[in-house]
């Protein structure tokens, strides 16, 4: 593991909504979030509902613009955001979505087609792989998204709650695939999950967000200890 592949500097996000003819309500979803991630690192984002973790991941992915601050990648870095409901053409089949995704990540059409057998096998979609994605359940979409990203060889996987759906067998297989990536240092992973146990199993470092504020950052065990202590104090654990 060497070299910074991603850095976030003073990321803030404010939502504005009109509550009357002349009045506007502002809600700060993220406030001055800064951190960096090294190549090959698996980095977790912890926090409860409304903490801003999914918003932060979307800003990192370029899906959502920050109100203030900057996200910087190392040159020629390719990313893939795995998030339920994002990234698929629902009218296309799983196979065609695989090919499209691979080509968008720089594969030739021939090489993209060659990936489909691996993606189909890993995703366990069977005959549904040839059906339009709009017919898929959320669990099936997560399987397709994970398997496609796994084989399209992007530099950074951005994973937002996608391993929280689907059957336990596939979740275990997906976790094992991520752990293999960790061991090989082949990809950098930014991982958001509502499951603190899952974050601790998969990640090396983490941040804990609470109401848009970064409470702590560091080794995943240390961050988890702080996070769990806070939940215990609130009687939520």
N, C-alpha and C positions, 0 to 999 in steps of 0.2 A: 504494500500500500504506500503510494507516494504521490505527492502533488495534489493541490486543491483542484477539484473538478467543478465545484459549485460553491458560490458564496452568495449569501443574502445580507444586504446592508440596510438597516433602518426601515424594514418593510412595515408599512402601515396601510390599513384599509378602513375607510369610513363610508358607511352607507347613508345616503340621504333620502328621506321620504317626506312628501308633503302631507301635513296633517290638517291643513285648512287652506283657505284661499291665499293667505299671506304668511303662513308659518311653515317652517321646515324642521323636521326632527332628524338629528344626526346620531348614528350609532357607530361606535368604534369597534370593529371586529378584530383588528390586529393593531398593536401599538409598538412600533420601533423594535421589530424582531431582527436580530442579526446572528448569523452563525456561518460556518463553512464546513464543507464535507470533502473528504479526500477520496481519490480514486480507489475503488474497491471496497469502500466502507458501506456498511448497512446501518442506516440512520433512522431512528424511530421518532415519531411525533405523537406524544401522549397528551391526553386531555379529555375532559368530559364533553357532553353535548353542549354546543354553543361556545366551545373554547377557541374556535378559529382554526382548528387543525386542517380541515378539508379546504377552507379558503386559502390557507397558506400553501397547500399542495397545488391548488389550481393556479395560484400566482407563480409558483416555481415552474409550472408547466406552460405558462403563457396563455392559459385559457381565460384567466381573470386578471385585469390590470390592477396594480397596486395604486393606492392614492398617493403614496410617497415611498421612496426607497428604490433600490436596484437589486436585480438578480443577474448574476454574471456566471457564465459557463466557460470552461476551458475551450479553446478553439476546436471546431469540428465535432462538438459533442452532440450526439443524437439521444433524444429522450422518448419515452413512451409512458403516457398516463393511463393506468388501469383503474377505471372508475365506473361503477355501474351506470349504464345509460349514456356513457360518453364513448366516442370513437368508432362507432359502428354505423354503417349504412344499413338501416333496418330492412330495406327492400332486397338487399343482396343476401346470398347464402353465406353460411359460415366459411365455405371454401373460398368464395369470391372476396369476402372481407379479409381473409388471410392473405390472399394474393395482393389485394390493394394496399394493405398495411405494409407488407414487405416491400412493395415497389416504392411506396412513399418514404421508406427508410433506405432507399438506394439499391435495392435488389433489381436485377433484370427480370423480365417477365418469366424467362425460363427458370431462373433460380428461385423465383417466388413460387412458381408452380411446384418445384421440387420440394418445397417445405411442407406442402399441404398434407402429405401422408404422415409426417411426424406430428403435426398439429392435430390432425384428426385422431391419431392414436392416443396422444397425451390427454386431449380434451374429453375423451370417452363419449363423444356426442353421437357416434354411430351414424345412422341414416339421417339424423337431424343436421349433420354437417352440410348436407346438400339442400337444406330448407332455408327460407328467408329468416333472418335474425329476429324479425318482428314476431315470429311464432315461438321464440325462446322464452323460457322462464328466466328470472334473475340469476338463478344458479347456473343455468346453461350459458348465459352471457358471460358470467365470471370465468367459467371454464374456457370458453373460446378466447376471451381477452388475455387470460394468463398464458395459455398455451401459445398463442400467436406472438405475444411479447417475448416469451422465453426463447423462441427460435428465430426472431428477426434481428437479433444481435445488436440491439441498441446499447448505448453506453450507460444510461441511467434508467432504471425502472422506477416509476412513481406509482405507488400502490395505495389506493384509497379504499379501505374497507372491503376490498373485493374478495378477500379470503374469509369474510364473515358469513358468506352465503354458500349454499350447496351442501353436499353430503360430507360426512366426516371422513370418509375414505379419500375423497379428492382433496379435502383440506390438508390431510396428512401428506399426500403425495406432493401437493404444491409447496408445502413447508419444506419437505425434503429437497425439492428442486432448488428452492431459495438457499437452503443451507449448503447445497453443493456449489451454488454460485459464490457464496461467501468463502468457502474453502478454496475455490479456484481463483478468487479475486478477479473474476471475469467481468463482473458488472457492479456498478454502484446502485444501491437500492435506497429509496426514501420511502418509509413504510408508515402508513396511518392505519391504526386499528383501534376499535373500541375494547379489544381484549388486551389487557395489560400483560397477561401471561404469554400471549402470542408475541408481543413486542419484545419481552424479555428473552424468549426462546430464539428469536430471529436476529435481533439487532445487537450492535456492538456499542453504539452511543445513542443518546436520545435527548430530546428537549421535552419539557413539560409546559404546556400552555394552559392558562386559566383565565377565562374571560378576555382573551386577546393579548394577555401579557405573558412573557416568557418568565416562568418562575425559576427554572434551573436548567442547566445543560451539563452533560458529562457522560461518564460511563453508565451504561444502561442500568446496571444494578443500583448504583447510587441514586439515579433519577427515579427509579422504581420505588426505592425506599422512601424518598420524599413524597412521591405521589400517593403511595399507600398510607403513609402516616397522615397525610392531609385528609384522605377519605375516612380513615378511622376517627379522626377528630370531629368529622362532620357526621359520623355515624352511618356512613354509606357503604362500609365494607363488612 
